[in-house]
């Protein structure tokens, strides 16, 4: 891909991200709206991304990935478990701020079967477990952590009835993350042999 083409593609993604920040309803964002802001034709967006859903999924994924990267590179003076816990809470907070957007993202991820999101957790899980778990074990562990969060986000009302936890309440949402992380790590700090 040529530099100009790569720059145009990134401008399209950046514009989609900006529009996502401006609205709480992904249905209101159109390819035409994005094209007009970037100053390109609709066909170019369709050429690069095939659909609005793919473009928005990439834009949202970039936001989440930026959050994950900040925790994997920042010196937070936290042990790896607390760093992971803080990152997961921030990701859940980002998602809870817009239920419709989260539903869109999760639907795209689950039906698109890319399974890329769990891979982004591997570096922090590697910090926690070191060489005690191989790559396959870490991948499964990442899914074990993300799947309940995704399921709860897709149907928060049913999750509330099931668990008694209201994910719209930040304290209860963070407690949910704490429970997931604590189920991964023994209370005395020893890693579970999952």
C-alpha positions as CSV (number, residue, x, y, z in Angstrom):
1,X,0.0,0.0,0.0
2,X,1.4,3.4,-1.0
3,X,2.0,6.1,1.6
4,X,-0.7,8.4,0.3
5,X,-3.2,5.5,0.2
6,X,-2.2,4.5,3.8
7,X,-2.6,8.1,4.9
8,X,-6.1,8.3,3.3
9,X,-7.0,5.0,5.0
10,X,-5.9,6.3,8.4
11,X,-7.7,9.6,7.9
12,X,-10.9,7.6,7.2
13,X,-10.4,5.6,10.4
14,X,-9.6,8.7,12.4
15,X,-12.7,10.4,11.1
16,X,-14.8,7.4,12.0
17,X,-13.3,7.5,15.5
18,X,-14.2,11.2,15.8
19,X,-17.8,10.6,14.7
20,X,-18.1,7.7,17.3
21,X,-17.0,10.2,20.0
22,X,-19.7,12.7,18.8
23,X,-22.7,10.4,18.8
24,X,-24.2,7.7,21.0
25,X,-25.9,6.0,18.1
26,X,-23.8,4.2,15.6
27,X,-26.8,3.9,13.3
28,X,-26.6,7.7,12.8
29,X,-23.1,7.4,11.3
30,X,-23.2,6.9,7.5
31,X,-20.4,6.2,5.0
32,X,-21.5,9.3,3.2
33,X,-21.0,11.4,6.4
34,X,-17.5,9.9,6.8
35,X,-16.6,10.5,3.2
36,X,-17.7,14.1,3.3
37,X,-15.6,14.8,6.4
38,X,-12.5,13.2,4.9
39,X,-13.1,14.7,1.5
40,X,-13.1,11.4,-0.4
41,X,-15.7,9.5,-2.3
42,X,-18.0,6.8,-0.8
43,X,-16.5,4.3,-3.2
44,X,-13.0,4.8,-1.7
45,X,-14.3,3.9,1.7
46,X,-16.0,0.9,0.4
47,X,-12.8,-0.1,-1.4
48,X,-10.7,0.1,1.8
49,X,-13.3,-1.3,4.3
50,X,-16.0,-3.1,2.3
51,X,-18.7,-1.9,4.8
52,X,-19.5,0.7,7.4
53,X,-19.6,-2.1,10.0
54,X,-16.0,-3.1,9.1
55,X,-14.8,0.5,9.3
56,X,-16.5,1.3,12.6
57,X,-15.3,-2.0,14.1
58,X,-11.7,-1.1,13.1
59,X,-12.1,2.4,14.6
60,X,-13.5,1.1,17.8
61,X,-10.9,-1.6,18.0
62,X,-8.2,1.1,17.7
63,X,-9.7,2.9,20.7
64,X,-9.6,-0.3,22.8
65,X,-6.1,-1.2,21.5
66,X,-4.8,2.3,22.4
67,X,-6.1,1.6,26.0
68,X,-4.5,-1.8,26.1
69,X,-1.2,-0.4,24.8
70,X,-1.1,2.3,27.3
71,X,-1.3,-0.2,30.1
72,X,1.4,-2.4,28.5
73,X,3.8,0.4,28.1
74,X,3.1,2.8,30.9
75,X,5.0,2.5,34.1
76,X,2.1,2.4,36.5
77,X,4.1,1.2,39.4
78,X,1.7,-1.6,39.7
79,X,2.3,-5.3,39.9
80,X,1.2,-7.2,36.7
81,X,-2.1,-8.4,38.3
82,X,-3.1,-4.9,39.4
83,X,-2.1,-3.4,36.0
84,X,-4.2,-6.0,34.3
85,X,-7.1,-5.4,36.7
86,X,-6.9,-1.6,36.1
87,X,-6.8,-2.1,32.3
88,X,-9.8,-4.4,32.3
89,X,-11.8,-1.9,34.4
90,X,-10.9,0.9,32.0
91,X,-12.0,-1.2,29.0
92,X,-15.3,-2.1,30.7
93,X,-15.8,1.6,31.6
94,X,-15.3,2.6,28.0
95,X,-17.8,0.0,26.8
96,X,-20.4,0.8,29.4
97,X,-20.5,4.4,28.4
98,X,-22.3,3.5,25.2
99,X,-24.4,0.3,25.3
100,X,-25.5,0.5,21.7
101,X,-21.9,1.0,20.5
102,X,-20.8,-1.9,22.6
103,X,-23.5,-4.1,21.3
104,X,-22.4,-3.2,17.8
105,X,-18.8,-4.0,18.5
106,X,-19.5,-7.3,20.2
107,X,-21.9,-8.4,17.4
108,X,-19.2,-7.6,14.8
109,X,-16.5,-9.4,16.8
110,X,-18.6,-12.5,17.6
111,X,-20.2,-12.9,14.1
112,X,-17.0,-11.8,12.3
113,X,-15.2,-14.6,14.1
114,X,-11.9,-12.7,14.1
115,X,-11.1,-13.4,17.7
116,X,-8.5,-10.7,17.7
117,X,-9.5,-8.9,20.9
118,X,-8.3,-11.7,23.3
119,X,-4.9,-11.7,21.6
120,X,-4.3,-8.1,22.8
121,X,-4.5,-9.3,26.4
122,X,-1.7,-11.8,26.0
123,X,1.2,-9.5,26.7
124,X,-0.2,-8.5,30.1
125,X,-1.1,-12.1,30.9
126,X,2.4,-13.1,30.0
127,X,3.6,-10.5,32.6
128,X,1.5,-12.2,35.2
129,X,2.3,-15.8,34.4
130,X,5.8,-15.5,32.8
131,X,6.8,-18.9,31.5
132,X,4.3,-20.9,33.6
133,X,1.7,-20.9,30.8
134,X,2.3,-21.5,27.1
135,X,0.7,-19.4,24.3
136,X,-2.4,-21.7,24.0
137,X,-3.1,-21.6,27.7
138,X,-2.8,-17.7,27.7
139,X,-5.1,-17.5,24.7
140,X,-7.7,-19.6,26.4
141,X,-7.3,-17.6,29.6
142,X,-7.8,-14.4,27.7
143,X,-11.1,-15.8,26.3
144,X,-12.1,-17.0,29.8
145,X,-11.8,-13.4,31.0
146,X,-13.4,-11.6,28.0
147,X,-16.3,-14.0,27.3
148,X,-18.2,-13.2,30.5
149,X,-17.6,-9.5,30.0
150,X,-18.9,-9.7,26.4
151,X,-21.9,-11.8,27.3
152,X,-22.8,-9.4,30.1
153,X,-22.4,-6.4,27.8
154,X,-24.6,-7.9,25.2
155,X,-27.5,-8.5,27.6
156,X,-27.0,-6.4,30.7
157,X,-30.6,-6.7,31.8
158,X,-30.4,-10.5,31.8
159,X,-27.0,-10.4,33.4
160,X,-28.4,-8.2,36.2
161,X,-31.2,-10.7,36.8
162,X,-28.8,-13.6,36.8
163,X,-26.0,-12.1,39.0
164,X,-27.7,-9.2,40.8
165,X,-24.9,-6.9,39.4
166,X,-25.9,-3.7,37.6
167,X,-23.2,-3.0,35.1
168,X,-24.4,0.6,34.8
169,X,-23.2,1.2,38.4
170,X,-19.4,1.8,38.2
171,X,-18.8,0.1,41.6
172,X,-20.7,-3.0,40.7
173,X,-19.0,-3.1,37.2
174,X,-15.6,-2.9,38.9
175,X,-16.6,-5.5,41.4
176,X,-17.5,-7.8,38.4
177,X,-14.0,-7.3,36.9
178,X,-12.4,-7.9,40.3
179,X,-14.3,-11.2,40.7
180,X,-13.1,-12.3,37.2
181,X,-9.5,-11.4,38.0
182,X,-9.7,-12.9,41.4
183,X,-11.0,-16.2,39.9
184,X,-7.8,-16.2,37.8
185,X,-5.5,-15.5,40.8
186,X,-5.6,-17.1,44.2
187,X,-6.3,-14.7,47.1
188,X,-2.8,-15.2,48.4
189,X,-1.3,-14.2,45.1
190,X,-0.5,-17.7,43.8
191,X,-1.3,-18.3,40.2
192,X,-4.0,-20.9,39.6
193,X,-3.1,-23.9,37.6
194,X,-5.9,-23.4,35.1
